[in-house]
Amino acid sequence: MDLEAAKALGTALTKGAALLGAGICMGFGAIGPGVGEGFAAGKACEGISRRPEEYSQLFRTMLIGQAVSESTGIYSLVIALLLISNG
Amino acid sequence: MDIANLSAFLGAGLAMGLGAIGSGWGAGYVVTGSLNGMARQPSEQPGLFRSMLINQALASNPSIFALVISILLYNMGGADLDAPDSWAQAAAFLAAGLCVGIGTLGSGAGSGLVGSEAVESVGRCPSSQGRVTMMMLIAHAWAQTPCIFSLVISLVLLYVIGGFNQMVGQSNYIDIVNAGRLLGMGLCMGAGAVGPAIGIAFVGSRVCRATAEAPDALQKIRNTFFVGAAVSESTAIYALVISLLLKP
């Protein structure tokens, strides 16, 4: 294989791997936040059923907790977009 | 076309093999909650048994998606041996199988969580049956949206992209890039559907219990359910967006 062809193959492999990486990044990155946010909301519902009068406090805490949990999902999204656009 | 045939058969096996895990576990887990409920309220056994069967059917639903994709992939293998090799087409078939296979893991297991808790809650408090059943149906439907996303991506991979004439005849280098792209597309939506499905189902299972225990707070519980599950769903939607961005 001559030098030009080797270079072209290398570029193609890099680009393909970057796109595969973007998919794996967002796919696996979505697992944790999804489960974590669900647990937060589930326990909030349980708390509200026990003490309905504390609804606003529980709801606010749930949303803030979910936002923090969401951050890792957003990191994955950013990295996946970077890999798609620059890979 | 040897590679494409090989990966179509491999994808068919992976789709059904992985797709059976979640639903199998889920349908079995429904029974544990039902048995707890029946032990608590022996007089309600016929109703709880019916409810158990409905929940098991709903929990088996994701595996039917996997079965459909598996059969489609099986039919696509073994055709047209004279066409030129295409890595991208092979990747599309494998990715379609992996996407629906991994994507149904979460929804199947999640539906099991919802069903188990719903039947047990009715057993604990038989007068709440109507309310709990309504919440249970919403929770099942919602927990299965991520696996419907993965079914859609899988069908896109099979028909729009893996279709027999689209990918062949591209130059070698574009073919390699497309192979990585398509495999990434399938894995992204497949793995991305697992977490949100389990999360939403966990919310749904707690909501079923809360609805049975505190009928007065139904409105507040329902608000929390809808907001909490929608936030949990957001990561599945990121995965869907990235997956569609990766589509060539």
Contacts between the chains, C-beta under 8 A, distances in Angstrom:
chain1	res1	chain2	res2	distance
A	8	B	173	5.4
A	9	B	172	7.7
A	9	B	173	6.6
A	9	B	176	7.6
A	11	B	173	7.3
A	12	B	172	7.6
A	12	B	173	3.8
A	12	B	174	7.4
A	12	B	176	4.4
A	12	B	177	5.3
A	13	B	176	6.1
A	15	B	177	4.7
A	15	B	180	7.2
A	16	B	176	5.0
A	16	B	177	4.6
A	16	B	178	7.6
A	16	B	179	6.0
A	16	B	180	2.8
A	16	B	181	6.8
A	17	B	180	5.8
A	18	B	180	7.5
A	19	B	177	6.9
A	19	B	180	4.7
A	19	B	181	4.3
A	19	B	184	4.9
A	19	B	246	6.1
A	20	B	180	4.1
A	20	B	181	7.4
A	20	B	183	5.4
A	20	B	184	4.2
A	20	B	187	7.6
A	21	B	184	7.1
A	22	B	184	5.7
A	22	B	188	7.4
A	22	B	242	6.5
A	22	B	246	6.6
A	23	B	183	7.0
A	23	B	184	2.5
A	23	B	185	5.8
A	23	B	186	7.4
A	23	B	187	4.9
A	23	B	188	3.6
A	23	B	242	6.9
A	23	B	243	7.1
A	23	B	246	5.9
A	24	B	184	6.6
A	24	B	187	5.4
A	24	B	188	7.1
A	24	B	191	7.4
A	26	B	188	4.9
A	26	B	192	6.1
A	26	B	238	6.2
A	26	B	239	5.3
A	26	B	242	4.1
A	26	B	243	7.7
A	27	B	187	5.0
A	27	B	188	4.1
A	27	B	189	6.9
A	27	B	190	6.4
A	27	B	191	3.3
A	27	B	192	4.6
A	27	B	239	5.9
A	28	B	191	5.1
A	28	B	192	8.0
A	29	B	192	7.9
A	29	B	235	7.7
A	30	B	191	7.0
A	30	B	192	3.7
A	30	B	193	7.9
A	30	B	194	7.9
A	30	B	195	5.4
A	30	B	196	6.7
A	30	B	235	3.9
A	30	B	236	6.4
A	30	B	238	6.2
A	30	B	239	4.7
A	31	B	191	6.3
A	31	B	192	7.4
A	31	B	194	5.3
A	31	B	195	3.5
A	32	B	195	6.2
A	33	B	195	6.6
A	33	B	232	8.0
A	33	B	235	4.8
A	34	B	106	7.9
A	34	B	194	7.4
A	34	B	195	2.8
A	34	B	196	3.5
A	34	B	197	7.3
A	34	B	198	6.8
A	34	B	199	4.4
A	34	B	200	7.9
A	34	B	232	5.6
A	34	B	233	8.0
A	34	B	235	4.7
A	34	B	236	6.6
A	35	B	195	4.7
A	35	B	198	5.1
A	35	B	199	4.9
A	35	B	202	7.6
A	36	B	199	7.1
A	37	B	199	5.4
A	37	B	228	7.1
A	37	B	231	5.3
A	37	B	232	4.1
A	37	B	235	7.7
A	38	B	196	7.4
A	38	B	198	6.4
A	38	B	199	2.2
A	38	B	200	5.7
A	38	B	201	7.2
A	38	B	202	4.4
A	38	B	203	5.2
A	38	B	228	7.5
A	38	B	229	7.3
A	38	B	232	4.5
A	39	B	199	6.9
A	39	B	202	5.7
A	40	B	228	7.0
A	41	B	199	7.6
A	41	B	202	7.9
A	41	B	203	4.4
A	41	B	206	7.9
A	41	B	224	6.6
A	41	B	225	7.2
A	41	B	227	7.6
A	41	B	228	2.4
A	41	B	229	6.3
A	41	B	231	7.1
A	41	B	232	6.3
A	42	B	202	4.5
A	42	B	203	4.5
A	42	B	205	6.9
A	42	B	206	3.7
A	42	B	207	7.6
A	42	B	228	7.5
A	43	B	206	6.9
A	44	B	224	5.3
A	44	B	228	6.2
A	45	B	203	6.6
A	45	B	206	4.6
A	45	B	207	5.1
A	45	B	210	4.8
A	45	B	221	5.4
A	45	B	224	5.2
A	45	B	225	6.1
A	45	B	228	7.2
A	46	B	206	5.0
A	46	B	209	7.1
A	46	B	210	5.9
A	48	B	210	6.8
A	48	B	214	7.7
A	48	B	217	5.8
A	48	B	220	5.3
A	48	B	221	5.6
A	48	B	224	5.8
A	49	B	209	7.4
A	49	B	210	3.3
A	49	B	211	7.7
A	49	B	213	5.1
A	49	B	214	3.9
A	49	B	217	5.9
A	49	B	221	6.1
A	50	B	213	8.0
A	50	B	214	7.3
A	52	B	214	6.5
A	52	B	216	6.5
A	52	B	217	3.7
A	52	B	220	5.7
A	55	B	217	7.6
A	55	B	220	4.8
A	55	B	224	7.9
A	58	B	224	7.6
A	59	B	223	7.6
A	59	B	224	6.0
A	59	B	227	7.6
A	62	B	224	6.9
A	62	B	227	8.0
A	62	B	228	6.1
A	63	B	227	7.3
A	63	B	231	7.5
A	66	B	228	7.0
A	66	B	231	4.8
A	66	B	232	7.6
A	70	B	231	6.9
A	70	B	234	6.8
A	70	B	235	7.4
A	73	B	234	7.3
A	73	B	235	4.3
A	73	B	238	6.2
A	74	B	238	7.9
A	76	B	238	7.5
A	77	B	238	4.8
A	77	B	242	7.0
A	80	B	188	7.6
A	80	B	242	4.9
A	81	B	242	7.5
A	81	B	245	7.8
A	84	B	242	7.4
A	84	B	245	5.9
A	84	B	246	6.8
